[in-house]
Amino acid sequence: MHWTVGILSVKEKGIIPGEDRVTNELTKMIHDAGGTVTVTEVIEADRSKIEKKLIAWSDHLKTDVILTAGGSGLGKQDCTPDATQTIIEREVPAISDVMRLEVFRKSTKKAVISRAICGIREDTLIINLPGSAAPARENLAVILDTLSHFVQMVRTP
């Protein structure tokens, strides 16, 4: 089954995006798992901009999965989960819960500070990940082998 992914990297305001390591790492993982990354973008941590991008990619580009990377912590500028919560139609809390739990168990107790959420808009599964390459990789690795199944379930009428 063919499935497509968009990667939206969210950076703190004032950070000038260069080569985005987290996007590169996630793209490789998706490719290795059989998916195709069709769109990537780096934007600043602005709730309205994040909401607009998530809506555009799900409603117009019809991306199967959107991975956000960044803006899911406890800082005042961290607004990705809030933007995601606003635009999703159904939340899928177990995905983010199991990612936090597995990373907490295997890697770092800091996983508990993640406010990441996952949900569905239209036929798109949206998954919040951390903004740094290693934590994003660790979180995605927890669910990567089931992503194509998730996409198939979301697509089923």
C-alpha positions as CSV (number, residue, x, y, z in Angstrom):
1,M,0.0,0.0,0.0
2,H,1.3,3.4,-0.9
3,W,1.2,6.2,1.7
4,T,2.3,9.8,1.8
5,V,3.7,11.9,4.5
6,G,4.2,15.6,5.1
7,I,6.8,16.8,7.6
8,L,6.2,20.2,9.3
9,S,9.2,21.3,11.3
10,V,8.3,23.9,13.9
11,K,11.0,26.2,15.1
12,E,11.1,28.9,17.8
13,K,10.5,32.4,16.6
14,G,13.7,34.1,15.6
15,I,15.5,30.9,14.6
16,I,16.5,31.1,10.9
17,P,16.0,27.7,9.4
18,G,18.9,26.2,7.6
19,E,19.2,22.5,6.7
20,D,16.7,20.8,9.0
21,R,18.2,17.7,10.5
22,V,15.0,16.4,12.0
23,T,13.3,16.6,8.6
24,N,16.2,14.7,7.0
25,E,16.1,12.0,9.7
26,L,12.3,11.5,9.6
27,T,12.3,11.4,5.8
28,K,14.9,8.6,5.8
29,M,12.8,6.6,8.3
30,I,9.6,7.1,6.3
31,H,11.3,6.0,3.1
32,D,12.8,2.9,4.8
33,A,9.3,2.0,6.1
34,G,7.8,2.2,2.6
35,G,6.2,5.7,2.7
36,T,6.8,8.7,0.5
37,V,7.5,12.1,1.9
38,T,5.7,14.5,-0.5
39,V,6.0,17.8,1.3
40,T,8.2,19.3,3.9
41,E,8.4,22.8,5.4
42,V,10.1,24.7,8.3
43,I,7.9,27.3,9.9
44,E,8.1,29.4,13.0
45,A,6.2,28.4,16.2
46,D,3.1,30.4,15.5
47,R,-0.2,28.7,16.3
48,S,-2.2,30.3,13.5
49,K,0.5,29.4,10.9
50,I,0.7,25.8,12.2
51,E,-3.1,25.5,12.0
52,K,-3.3,26.8,8.4
53,K,-0.5,24.5,7.3
54,L,-2.1,21.4,8.9
55,I,-5.5,22.3,7.3
56,A,-3.9,22.9,3.9
57,W,-1.9,19.6,3.9
58,S,-4.8,17.5,5.1
59,D,-7.7,19.1,3.2
60,H,-6.0,20.1,-0.1
61,L,-2.9,18.0,-0.5
62,K,-4.6,15.0,1.0
63,T,-1.4,13.8,2.7
64,D,-2.0,10.5,4.5
65,V,0.2,11.4,7.5
66,I,1.5,14.7,8.8
67,L,4.4,14.6,11.2
68,T,5.0,17.7,13.1
69,A,8.5,18.1,14.7
70,G,8.8,20.6,17.5
71,G,6.8,22.9,19.6
72,S,5.3,20.2,21.8
73,G,7.0,20.9,25.1
74,L,6.3,23.1,28.1
75,G,7.8,26.4,26.8
76,K,5.5,29.4,26.3
77,Q,6.3,29.2,22.5
78,D,5.4,25.5,22.3
79,C,2.0,25.6,20.6
80,T,2.0,22.7,18.2
81,P,-0.3,20.4,20.3
82,D,-2.7,23.3,20.8
83,A,-2.8,24.0,17.0
84,T,-3.3,20.3,16.3
85,Q,-6.1,20.0,18.9
86,T,-7.9,22.9,17.3
87,I,-8.0,21.4,13.8
88,I,-8.4,17.7,14.3
89,E,-11.8,16.0,14.2
90,R,-10.9,13.0,16.3
91,E,-8.1,12.5,18.8
92,V,-6.1,9.2,18.9
93,P,-4.5,9.5,22.3
94,A,-3.0,6.0,22.5
95,I,-0.5,6.8,19.8
96,S,1.1,9.7,21.7
97,D,0.7,7.8,25.0
98,V,2.6,4.8,23.8
99,M,5.3,6.9,22.3
100,R,5.8,8.8,25.5
101,L,5.8,5.6,27.6
102,E,8.2,3.7,25.4
103,V,10.7,6.6,25.1
104,F,10.4,7.1,28.9
105,R,11.1,3.4,29.6
106,K,14.0,3.0,27.1
107,S,15.7,6.4,26.8
108,T,14.8,9.4,28.9
109,K,12.5,10.4,31.8
110,K,12.2,13.8,30.0
111,A,9.6,12.1,27.7
112,V,7.0,13.0,30.4
113,I,7.2,16.7,29.5
114,S,5.8,16.1,26.0
115,R,2.4,17.5,25.3
116,A,2.3,15.9,21.9
117,I,-1.1,14.7,20.6
118,C,-2.2,12.7,17.6
119,G,-5.5,12.9,15.8
120,I,-7.4,12.7,12.5
121,R,-8.6,15.4,10.2
122,E,-10.4,14.4,7.0
123,D,-8.4,11.3,6.0
124,T,-5.1,12.5,7.5
125,L,-3.4,11.2,10.6
126,I,-1.5,14.0,12.4
127,I,1.3,13.1,14.8
128,N,3.2,15.5,17.0
129,L,6.9,14.6,17.5
130,P,9.7,16.4,19.4
131,G,11.7,19.0,17.5
132,S,15.2,17.5,17.9
133,A,16.4,14.8,15.6
134,A,17.2,12.0,18.2
135,P,14.0,12.3,20.2
136,A,11.9,12.6,17.1
137,R,13.5,9.5,15.7
138,E,13.0,7.6,19.0
139,N,9.3,8.5,19.1
140,L,8.6,7.7,15.5
141,A,10.4,4.4,15.8
142,V,7.9,3.3,18.4
143,I,5.0,3.4,15.9
144,L,6.7,3.3,12.5
145,D,6.0,-0.3,11.7
146,T,2.3,0.3,12.2
147,L,1.9,3.6,10.3
148,S,0.8,1.9,7.0
149,H,-1.9,0.0,9.0
150,F,-3.0,3.3,10.7
151,V,-3.3,4.9,7.2
152,Q,-5.4,2.0,5.9
153,M,-7.7,2.2,8.9
154,V,-8.2,6.0,8.5
155,R,-8.9,5.5,4.8
156,T,-11.5,2.8,5.4
157,P,-15.1,4.2,5.0
